[in-house]
Amino acid sequence: MATSRVSNVANPPKVSIHDGRVVTTTDDVAAYFGKQAHHVVQKVESLDCSKDFIIRNFSRMIKNVTLAKGAMCQVVYYEMTKDGFVFLVMGFTGKKAAAFKEAYIAEFNRMERQLLTRQRGAYSAPKPQQLSDGEIKKLKWLIDSIVNQFRFRAAWNQGVWYALHQATGVPSPYPFTVADLPALVREL
């Protein structure tokens, strides 16, 4: 039974691009969920969300509808963004609404697992490139230029090289020990 319920989401309400935004309408939502369009409009107008959210995600529209005997009538409907659609549908009940909510939760969980997998060590630092003697010479000059203004120049120089080695794997031409730390702390 769960399979057939989720399959209802396979044909979601129509989506189109209007004024550069991806939207659906209250008419399309009503047709998909088997509701009357004016009831969906009422739901939008009674949503308990911030005015800013309404402005960003819902656009009030009017269309002319031809009634019996050729009479014309103006009907209100709303265009809504994906966020507006989700906010609206989360308040719906029924099998299709439940299927949509389940599919939304399942997708959220899938994305969460994917993000957590990446976070748990999928990253590996790139292998350091061996620098040429000329590049090492330029790097020494650059670091010397940076730390030249410090009182404990040698300790800072060694500290920078140590940090470079930790971050990049580039070997330091200067040894660095814990004994150098007090000099660096006094400099701060």
N, C-alpha and C positions, 0 to 999 in steps of 0.2 A: 504493500500500500504506500509506503514512503516513497518508492520509486515513482509511482504515478503522480503523487503530489508534487514532487520536485520537478517533474517534467512539465507541469503547468507553466513554469517560469521560462521554458524554452522559447515561448513566443510572447515576449513582454510587450507592453504598449508601444505604439509607434513612436519613434524618435526622429526629430528633424533638426535642421540647423536654421535658426531665424536670428537675424541681426548678429551673426557671428557666434551665437550661443547654441549649444545642444539642448533641445527642449522637448517636452511632450506636453500634451494638453489635458485639461480635465475631461474633455470629450473622449480622448483615447483611453485615459485611465478608467473612466466609467464603462466603456465598451469592454475593456479587458477584464475588469473585476465584476461585471454584470450588475452595475449600479446605474441609477438614473443620473444623467449629467448634472441636473440642477442640484442633486444631493451632494455630488462631489464638489460643486462650486460652494455650497453651504459649508462643507467640511473645511475647505481652504479658508473661507472667510471667518471660521471660528477656531482656527488653529491657535494654540496657546504658546506662541513663540515671540521672539523679539521683533520689533518693527523693522530693525535692520535686516534680520533674516528674511522677513517677508519681502522687503524691497530688493534684496539680492537674488531671491530665488523664485518669485512669482510676479507675473505681469498680467494685469487685468486687461482683457480684450473684449471687444464687442463685435458680433457678427450679425448680419441681416439674414433672417430666416423667412422663407416664403411659407405662409400658412395656407390652409384650404381657401379656395376661391381667390387666390392671388394676393391676399393680404400679406403685408410685410410686418415683421416683428424683430426688434433688436434683442439678442440673447447674450448674456454675459458668460464668458468662459475664461479660463486662466491658462497661460503658458507657464511651465515650471521647469526648473533645472533638475538635474539628477538629485541634488541635495533636497530640493523642495519635494520632489517625488518621494524620496525615501522617508522624509519627515511625515508626509501625508499618509503614505501607505502603512507606516508603522502603527497607525491608529485604526486601520481597517481590521475587520474580522472576516472569517470565512476561510474556505479551503485554499483558494488562490492566494489570499493574503498570507495565510500560514505558510504556504509553499514558498512564497517570495521571502518571508522573514527567515525561514530555515535556510534557503539558498544564500541569503545575504550573510547570515551567521557562519555558514560553512565556508564561504569565500573569505570572510574576515579571519577565521581560524586558520585557513590555508596560508594566507598572507603572513599571519603571525608566526606560524611554524617556519616559513621561509626566511623571515627576518631573523628569528632566533637562531636558525641554523647558520646563517651568515655571521652572526655575532659571536658564536661559540668557537671561534678559531678557524673559520674558513679563510681568514686572512693570513697570508704568509709574506714576510718581508722579502723584497726582491734581493737576489744575490748581489753582493757588492761587486762593482767593477774594479778591476785593478787599475790604479792610476799610474800614469807614466811618471818618470822622474821629473819631467818638466811641469806636469800638473801638480805634483807634490810640492815642488819649489814655489809655484804660484800660490798654492793653498797656505804654505808656511808664511809667505809674505803677507797674504791677506789677514791671517790670524794675528801675526805680529803687529800689523797696522791697527787692528781692532783693539788689542789688549795693551798697546804701547802707553796709553794714558793712565793705566791702573798702577797703583803703588806696588802691588804684589804681582808684577807682570809675569814672572815665571810660573807662579801658581795658576794664574788665569789662563795662560797659554796652555799649560798642561791640562787644565780643566776643560777647555774648549776642545782640545784634541781628544780627550777621553770621551766627551759627549758625542763628538763626530764618530768615534769608533763604535760607541754603543748604538748610535742611530744608523750608521751606514756600513759598518764593518771595515772602514778604511783604517789601516793600522797607524798608530801614532808614532812619530819619531821621538816623542818625549814620554818618559814614564810618568805615571800619575798614581799617587798613593793617597790613602786616607789622611796621612799626616799633612797633606797640602790643604785640607779643608779649613782648618782654623784661619789660615791666612786669607782665604776667600771670604769667610764670614766677617772678618774684621774690615775688609774692604767695603762691605755693604753698609 
